[in-house]
């Protein structure tokens, strides 16, 4: 992983964490500007997600606005409580 990719990985993770989701089972890596998202996401006790598909759209749009991100490989599975 290049140094720039490591920095982008941190930025992507922090943007997802800002959404107040449970990210304990989420894996994020950026390789050559492509964000690879895998694992599971779910709402927390305090943050219920009514529409996971809409929430994912919001997250992907936020990630795509990060300078240096060229694309996203999304393999996230949503856990609905």
Secondary structure as UniProt FT lines:
FT   HELIX           3..17
FT   TURN            18..19
FT   STRAND          21..22
FT   TURN            24..25
FT   STRAND          26..31
FT   TURN            32..33
FT   STRAND          34..43
FT   HELIX           52..64
FT   TURN            67..68
FT   STRAND          71..79
//
